[in-house]
Amino acid sequence: MSDTELEAIRRKRLQELKRQFGKRAEPELEGEKAESPQQILNRLFVDRAWEVFNEAKVQYPQAAEYVENTLVKLITAGKLRTQISGEELYGLFLRLGYRVRLQTKISVLEHGKAKSLEDKIKEETTQ
C-alpha cells in the first residue's frame, strides 16, 4: 500500500468515528432538558415569594438577577432545600440593602362586606 492509500483509509476511518461519536452525543443532548431558572426557583418559592421577587426584578434588576443566579446555584448544588416564603425573600433583599416596595391594600370588613380603607374613611367623614 502506498502512503496516499493509507492516508485515504485513515481519513475514512476518522470520518466514521466522528459520525458515530456525533450520533451518540446527540441523543444525550436531546434527552437532557435544562430547567429554566424560574422552574428551579419554583421548587422552593412558596406563598408570596414570586410577588416579592417580581417586584424586586422591576425595581432592582441587577440585584434581583444576582439573587436569582445565586439561589439557582445553591438549589442545583443541593445546598438549599428549605422553602422560601415571600417574607424571607423580602428580608434577604432588605439585608442586601434593597427595600422592595410592595403594593399594599388595607381592607375593612364591615357587615360582611370588605371595603377599602379609603372608602371607610370617606363614609365616616361625610356623616
GUTILUM-781571 format. One line per 2 residues: number of its first residue (from 1); for each residue z, y, x of N, C-alpha, C. Coordinates in steps of 0.001 Angstrom, whole numbers, plus 500000, padded with zeros to 6 digits. Example, Ala and Ser with C-alpha at 12.3 -4.5 7.8 and 13.67 -1.06 7.14 Angstrom:
2
1 = 507800:494310:513190:507800:495500:512300:507800:496700:513200 | 507080:497750:512850:507140:498940:513670:507870:500030:512900
// end
This chain:
127
1 = 500000:498817:500826:500000:500000:500000:500000:501242:500867 | 499298:502209:500366:499220:503449:501121:500338:504404:500669
3 = 500498:505466:501432:501533:506448:501109:501274:507125:499767 | 500043:507379:499452:499720:508041:498177:500048:507133:496996
5 = 499789:505828:497170:500127:504896:496089:501644:504807:495899 | 502388:504756:496987:503853:504719:496903:504400:505994:496256
7 = 503834:507105:496612:504267:508382:496039:503971:508426:494537 | 502832:507903:494127:502484:507862:492704:503450:506962:491941
9 = 503819:505823:492530:504774:504906:491890:506144:505576:491770 | 506557:506281:492805:507858:506974:492777:507876:508048:491685
11 = 506785:508819:491602:506710:509866:490580:506767:509268:489170 | 506029:508160:488993:506008:507498:487689:507402:506984:487332
13 = 508077:506365:488274:509428:505837:488058:510412:506978:487767 | 510275:508082:488482:511128:509240:488275:510928:509807:486865
15 = 509684:509883:486409:509406:510369:485060:510013:509447:484006 | 509922:508137:484230:510513:507181:483296:512033:507361:483216
17 = 512666:507529:484383:514113:507726:484412:514512:509023:483697 | 513735:510079:483915:514018:511342:483245:513895:511185:481733
19 = 512869:510482:481299:512651:510262:479879:513801:509439:479284 | 514226:508395:479972:515320:507565:479491:516633:508346:479458
21 = 516874:509122:480491:518091:509916:480537:518086:510948:479410 | 516946:511563:479167:516817:512552:478099:517068:511941:476742
23 = 516603:510720:476512:516816:510054:475232:518285:509722:475025 | 518989:509358:476067:520418:509044:475950:521239:510300:475726
25 = 520864:511388:476336:521660:512617:476244:521490:513296:474892 | 520321:513225:474297:520073:513921:473037:520941:513439:471884
27 = 521084:512123:471638:521940:511710:470524:523384:512164:470682 | 523877:512237:471897:525243:512706:472100:525378:514152:471662
29 = 524369:514955:471957:524423:516356:471575:524292:516524:470070 | 523444:515702:469438:523258:515818:468000:524509:515384:467252
31 = 525128:514305:467673:526311:513797:467001:527535:514664:467226 | 527540:515408:468294:528685:516242:468646:528469:517630:468062
33 = 529203:517937:466999:529070:519251:466370:530251:520101:466791 | 529959:521217:467394:531024:522117:467846:531579:522860:466637
35 = 532891:522906:466552:533533:523635:465474:533519:525118:465786 | 533346:525908:464755:533394:527351:464942:534853:527774:465103
37 = 535088:528927:465691:536476:529402:465842:537196:529520:464497 | 536461:529904:463440:537082:530019:462119:537553:528661:461613
39 = 536773:527617:461860:537175:526283:461424:538418:525816:462183 | 538472:526137:463460:539625:525745:464268:540869:526493:463808
41 = 540732:527800:463585:541880:528596:463131:542307:528189:461729 | 541360:527767:460917:541661:527384:459541:542603:526176:459473
43 = 542630:525390:460541:543544:524249:460585:545003:524691:460510 | 545317:525838:461122:546713:526266:461226:547058:527518:460429
45 = 546068:528299:460025:546357:529516:459268:546775:529150:457841 | 547893:529687:457395:548376:529473:456032:548771:530818:455430
47 = 548998:530804:454121:549418:531985:453366:548443:533146:453577 | 548940:534261:454054:548113:535465:454182:547599:535682:455603
49 = 547555:534639:456395:547137:534781:457798:545710:535295:457902 | 544819:534781:457060:543426:535246:457128:543318:536711:456724
51 = 544109:537142:455765:544102:538543:455354:544523:539439:456520 | 545595:539070:457196:546072:539835:458351:545029:539818:459461
53 = 544471:538638:459734:543503:538516:460818:542236:539333:460539 | 541739:539284:459312:540522:540040:458970:540754:541542:459042
55 = 541927:541992:458596:542248:543422:458713:542360:543824:460184 | 542949:542968:460997:543064:543253:462428:541685:543323:463070
57 = 540781:542462:462627:539414:542472:463167:538706:543785:462874 | 538946:544323:461686:538319:545589:461307:538936:546746:462088
59 = 540263:546744:462209:540961:547864:462824:540973:547807:464351 | 541109:546622:464906:541194:546440:466365:540300:545271:466779
61 = 538984:545471:466806:538068:544352:467071:538283:543658:468408 | 538519:544399:469463:538688:543781:470785:539973:542968:470860
63 = 541055:543521:470333:542333:542813:470356:542257:541560:469485 | 541628:541673:468323:541511:540525:467422:540662:539431:468060
65 = 539613:539810:468768:538770:538817:469439:539556:538109:470545 | 540357:538864:471274:541176:538276:472328:542184:537288:471739
67 = 542859:537699:470661:543841:536826:469999:543141:535587:469457 | 541974:535773:468853:541222:534637:468311:540870:533639:469408
69 = 540320:534129:470518:539933:533242:471615:541144:532514:472201 | 542251:533231:472339:543459:532628:472893:544015:531552:471954
71 = 544059:531858:470658:544559:530870:469695:543659:529640:469648 | 542350:529851:469698:541411:528723:469668:541620:527840:470897
73 = 541797:528458:472059:542033:527678:473283:543317:526866:473177 | 544379:527494:472668:545658:526803:472539:545582:525653:471528
75 = 544872:525868:470439:544756:524828:469410:543925:523658:469924 | 542792:523951:470559:541928:522867:471043:542590:522114:472200
77 = 543431:522781:472969:544139:522107:474063:545330:521299:473553 | 545683:521493:472282:546797:520754:471704:548153:521363:471992
79 = 548168:522574:472513:549437:523232:472853:550044:523972:471663 | 549237:524214:470639:549710:524916:469446:549405:524036:468244
81 = 550459:523572:467580:550279:522649:466456:550968:523115:465188 | 551780:524155:465268:552508:524615:464083:551639:525570:463279
83 = 551899:525617:461992:551134:526505:461128:551488:527954:461416 | 550507:528827:461202:550691:530247:461472:550570:530990:460149
85 = 551639:531653:459739:551626:532414:458489:551155:533841:458761 | 550911:534563:457691:550489:535948:457821:551540:536806:458498
87 = 552803:536528:458188:553898:537304:458770:553980:537070:460275 | 553805:535824:460694:553861:535512:462123:552699:536152:462874
89 = 551523:536126:462267:550360:536735:462897:550513:538250:462967 | 551058:538835:461904:551327:540270:461892:552313:540619:463009
91 = 553347:539812:463148:554335:540028:464210:553725:539910:465595 | 552791:538975:465749:552111:538822:467039:551340:540088:467392
93 = 550563:540602:466439:549818:541839:466702:550763:543000:466962 | 551870:543039:466245:552848:544104:466433:553448:544043:467836
95 = 553800:542841:468312:554347:542690:469664:553325:543063:470728 | 552036:542884:470411:550988:543278:471353:550714:544775:471312
97 = 551354:545477:470369:551203:546923:470281:550164:547374:469275 | 549746:546495:468383:548741:546835:467378:549364:546723:465994
99 = 549520:547859:465343:550096:547872:463997:548953:547703:462995 | 548866:546540:462432:547799:546236:461475:548214:546792:460117
101 = 547383:547671:459587:547666:548270:458284:547086:547373:457197 | 547953:546935:456309:547536:546081:455209:547588:546864:453910
103 = 546677:546532:453015:546680:547185:451721:547837:546607:450910 | 548708:547492:450444:549853:547035:449664:549773:547604:448262
105 = 550309:546866:447338:550289:547279:445941:551629:546887:445341 | 552312:547866:444751:553599:547601:444132:553397:547570:442627
107 = 553833:546485:442018:553718:546325:440565:555104:546246:439954 | 555206:546750:438733:556458:546708:437996:556219:545858:436755
109 = 557095:544906:436515:556985:544049:435347:557852:544643:434242 | 557212:545061:433151:557943:545685:432050:557426:545131:430731
111 = 558311:544545:429972:557975:543937:428681:556865:542896:428817 | 556908:542124:429883:555943:541043:430078:554593:541502:430602
113 = 554458:542783:430896:553187:543310:431414:553406:543879:432810 | 552462:543612:433685:552533:544157:435040:551828:545506:435061
115 = 552538:546510:435545:551975:547859:435665:552082:548291:437112 | 551135:549115:437538:551233:549642:438891:552359:550670:438927
117 = 552899:550898:440076:553988:551860:440233:553514:553257:439829 | 552261:553547:440112:551679:554846:439760:551708:555042:438238
119 = 551293:554023:437477:551294:554120:436015:552716:554270:435475 | 553644:553550:436051:555040:553610:435617:555609:555006:435819
121 = 555343:555610:436953:555843:556966:437228:555192:557971:436290 | 553894:557819:436020:553201:558717:435090:553811:558652:433693
123 = 554132:557439:433238:554736:557269:431931:556083:557975:431856 | 556879:557813:432880:558215:558389:432871:558177:559902:432984
125 = 557205:560468:433656:557148:561929:433803:556571:562603:432572 | 555770:561896:431790:555196:562506:430583:556167:562444:429400
127 = 557173:561619:429474:558123:561504:428353:559156:562581:428374
// end
